[in-house]
Amino acid sequence: MGYWQNHHNEIKENYVRDASAVKIREIAFRYDVPKKYLDEVGLSKFSFGVVGRNLITWLPEENRFSDPEFNNSTTNGVGVGGYQQSPPTRNFGFTLNIEF
């Protein structure tokens, strides 16, 4: 216990992790149906789409468990700690736009 309190804790580099990362934060696709098909059904516009958020995060080998954008304090210490966080929520959705 004395080692952790007296030596390891004094070297702040021990708590810093590589904060480099590549994320696919959002991908969205939308399709607008051509006007010539809409005239037959009485619509002026019809579009639909799909969206995905927080799809993939690539992290460095030494930091497989921490989101580098997470910070467990009010400082700008990106890459410091962060092992007690939940992963960002991945979600999917769709859009539908109909105009008469």
BELVEN-V111035 format. One record per residue. N is the residue number from 1. RES is the residue in one letter. SS is DSSP state (H for helix, E for strand, - for the rest). Layout:
BEGIN
N_RES_SS, N_RES_SS
END
This chain:
BEGIN
1_M_-, 2_G_H, 3_Y_H, 4_W_H, 5_Q_H, 6_N_H, 7_H_-, 8_H_H, 9_N_H, 10_E_H, 11_I_-, 12_K_H, 13_E_H, 14_N_H, 15_Y_H, 16_V_E, 17_R_-, 18_D_-, 19_A_-, 20_S_-, 21_A_E, 22_V_E, 23_K_E, 24_I_E, 25_R_E, 26_E_E, 27_I_E, 28_A_E, 29_F_E, 30_R_E, 31_Y_E, 32_D_E, 33_V_-, 34_P_-, 35_K_H, 36_K_H, 37_Y_H, 38_L_H, 39_D_-, 40_E_-, 41_V_-, 42_G_-, 43_L_-, 44_S_-, 45_K_E, 46_F_E, 47_S_E, 48_F_E, 49_G_E, 50_V_E, 51_V_E, 52_G_E, 53_R_E, 54_N_E, 55_L_E, 56_I_E, 57_T_E, 58_W_E, 59_L_E, 60_P_-, 61_E_-, 62_E_-, 63_N_-, 64_R_-, 65_F_-, 66_S_-, 67_D_-, 68_P_-, 69_E_-, 70_F_-, 71_N_-, 72_N_-, 73_S_-, 74_T_-, 75_T_-, 76_N_-, 77_G_-, 78_V_-, 79_G_-, 80_V_E, 81_G_-, 82_G_-, 83_Y_-, 84_Q_-, 85_Q_-, 86_S_-, 87_P_-, 88_P_-, 89_T_-, 90_R_-, 91_N_E, 92_F_E, 93_G_E, 94_F_E, 95_T_E, 96_L_E, 97_N_E, 98_I_E, 99_E_E, 100_F_-
END
